[in-house]
Amino acid sequence: MVGVSVYANGFARVAGAVPVLSLADPAANAERTISMMRRAADEGACLVVFPEMGLCGYSADDLFHQDALLDGCRTALAEITAASRGLTPLVVVGLPLLVGDGLFNCAAVIRDGSVLGVVPKSYLPNYREFYEQRFFSAARDAVPDTVTIDGETVPFGNDLVFEADDLPGFALHVEICEDGWVAIPPSTWAALGGATVLANLSGSPVTIGKEAYRKSLCTSHSARTISAHVYVAAGYGESTTDLAWDGDALITENGSLLARSEQFATDDQMISADIDLDRLRQERMRMISLRDQAGDHAERLKSLRRIRFAFGDLRVDDDVLRRVVPRFPFVPADSADLDERCAEVRHIQVQGLAQRLRSTGIEKIVIGVSGGLDSTLALLVAVDTFDRLGLPRANILAYTMPGFATGGATLRRAHVLMDSLGVSGKEIDIRPSCEQMLADLDHPYARGEKVYDVTFENVQAGERTSHLFRLANHHGALVLGTGDLSELALGWCTYGVGDQMSHYNVNGSVPKTLIQHLIRWMIRNSHHSQETTDVLAEILDDVISPELVPAGEDGKIQSTEDTVGPYELHDFFLYHVTRFGYRPSKVAYLARQAWGDRSRGPWSELLAEDKRNEYDAETIEHWLGVFLRRFMNNQFKRTAMPNGPKIGSGGSLSPRGDWRAPSDASARVWLDELAGGSA
C-alpha cells in the first residue's frame, strides 16, 4: 500500500507569513511572529519565512540607529527563539543587527530553540525611494563570519546553506530583497552549490506594475535555478509617509506559481504549499549544463558553509497535498493557456508534415480513416497542411476500411468526415482479404468457429496497413500514421506492418487525452463546416474501440479501456514516470491526489477541471501495475517507431529523442516498489 504522508512522498510543506506590522514595536511584532510560527507548525510546515525587517518594520528609517530599537529587536529575537523550542519548522525572521562596528540588514534562521545562522543583506539599494546605504553595511563589508546571539556563537554571512539530515533534498539558502533583483543573486551561487529551497525576505513597497514584475522575477528565478522559491514582502502596518505596502508573498517551483497571498490584506496572512523535492532532484540530475556551470565555479562553491540540522518528527495531519495536481498533465487547465497550447500543437504537427512533404517532393498522402479519435486528428492536420502548402485537398487520399466488427455509426462518421472536408474519400472492404489470410493460416474462424483471438484482430489491423502502403506505392504518396503516444506507451498497436507503422506520424507524441481536448478546441475554433464539427462532436462522445471483435450477445462493443484501462489514468502515469522518473509509489500517491475525492481540503476549488470520474487507491494501483508491465514490455515497438514531431516537454517516446531504453528490461523493480511503496 502506498504511503499517504506528504513528507514520505518527497514533498516539503513551506510557508510564507505576512503579519500585520507594528512599526518600531519589536515586542508586538514578536508576539504576532510567534503566533504565526505556531500556526505554521500546526499545519505541518518545515519552513516559515517572514518579511524583511519584520521585527521592527522596513520603513523605520533613521530609527534603525536608535539603540532602544536595536535592543528591542534582540529581545524579540530571543523571545521568538525560545518560543520555537519543540516546534518543527525552520523560522526565518528579519531584523537589524549590530555585528562588529557595522549595522546589518539581517535574516535570522531559527530552529527548535536555537539560532542556526544569520544572513546579512548583500546588495543595499540606494536609488529613488531607497536609502539603505544610509543605515546599513553590506555583507561584503563584514569582518567577522560569526555573530554572538544570546551568548551563543553562530555563523554569519551570505554563504550559508542550511541542510536537513532527515529530509533528503532540502537545502535552504536565504537572501534579502534587493539580493534577488540583481543580475546574479547570491542564491544563484547557492543553487549551483546544492541549495534547493531559496528564501527571499523583502520589504518591497508596491507601485503600479510591481505585482506582475515580482511574479515574473520569482517564477523565472526558480526556473533558472531549478529550485523552490519563497518570497515574502512587508505588508499592512508599514509607514505610508511616501509609499504603500501590499504584503505580497509567493511560493514558486521551477517556473510554476504554487501559492500567492492576497494583495493589500489588512489581517495576518499565511500562504503554504508542498514543494516537490524529488522533482527538483530529478530535474537537476538531467540538467547536465547546470552541473557544468557548477564545475566552472567549483572553487567559489566550495566556500559555501553547510549548516547541518535535523527536523525530527516531520508529519502532516491530513493527506491533502497543498499544490494542484492536474488530472490531465498534458493539458493546461486554464482556458486561455489551453487555447494557446492547442494552437501551438496544431502548428507543430502541420509544420512537421509540411516539411516532410517538401523534403521528399511528394504532394500526396494516403491515410486510413476509421471514424475514431486518432485518425480524425491526423486527417484534420493533413487538411490544414495541404491548405497551408497550397495543395488541393483532393491530394489527400483517405480510405475507410471496414472489417468484421466495424459499426454502422463509425463507418457513417468516417464518410461524413471525408466528404465534408473535401478530401478524396473511398471505402475498401478488407474482409475478403482478411478471410483469405485467416484461411491461409488455418485459423478456426476460417472453419466457421467464433474465435476472436489476437490473430483475428491483428490480421485486420495488418491488412489495413498493408493496403495503405500499397496504395501509397500506387499513387506516389506517403502513408500518414495515426497512432498516438498513449498507444505507443501501452504497446496497444500492431507491430510491423500494422497500425504502428507509417511513413510519417503526426500523432506520435500526442497522448489520447490531449487528442480529445484538441478536437474539442477545433470544434470551438475551427473554420470547418457545421457538418464537420457535428461529426467531430459525435466522435468525441463515442466509446474508444478498435472495432476488431464483433459485439457480444448483449450488444456491447469492444472497448479499449475495458481491456487496458482508462486512458486518463494511463496518460497521468506516463507523464509522471517518463517526465520525472518518479517511483511508482509516488505516482500512485499523486494519482490519488488528482483522481480521488476532489471535495477535500482548502484546495478543492482549484481542482474542479473534471468531476466525472474518481478512482480509489486500489483501482489506481491496479492500473498503474498494468501500465508498468505494458510500458516495460513494449519498448521493442517504440524502438521501431516512425518519424514524427515532438509536441511537448513531457511527451515523446522516440528512441532518437527523449526515450532511449533497452527492449529487454524487466518491470520487476518498479512493480516491487509499487507493492512495497512507502509505508
Buried (B, 14 or more C-beta within 10 A) or exposed (E): BBBBBBBBBBBBBBBBBBBBBBBBBBEBBBBBBBBBBBBBBEBBBBBBBBBBBBBBBBBBBEBBEEEEBBEBBBBBBBBBBEBBEEBBBBBBBBBBBBBEEBBBBBBBBBBBEBBBBBBBBBBBBEEEEBBBEEBBBBBEEBEEEBBEBEEEEBBBBBBBBBBBEEBEBBBBBBBBBBBBBEEEBBBBBBBBBBBBBBBBBBBBBBEEEBBEEBBEBBBEBBBBBBBBBBBBBBBBBBBEEEBEBBBBBBBBBBBBBBBBBBEEBEEBBBBBBBBBBBBBBBBBEEEEEBEEEBEEEEEEBEEBEBBEBEBEEBEBEEBBBBBBBBBBBBBBBEEEEBBEBBEEBBEBBBBBBBEBBEEEEBBBBBBBBBBBBBBBBBBBBBBBBBEEBEBBBEBBBBBBBBBBBBBEEBBBBBBBBBBBBBBBBBEBEBBEBBBEBBEEEEBBBBEEEEEBEEBBBBBBBBBBBBBBBEBBEEBEBBBBBBBBBBBBBBBBBBBEBBBBBBBBBBBBBBBBBBBBBBBBBBBEEBEBEEEBBBBBEBBBEBBBBBBBBBEEEEEEBBEBBEEBBBBBBBBBBBBBBBBBBBBBBBBBBBBBBBBBEBEEBEBEEEBEBBEEEEBEBEBBBBBBBBBBBBBBBBBEBBBEBBBBBBBBEBBBBBBEEBBEBEBEEEBEEBBEBBEEBBE
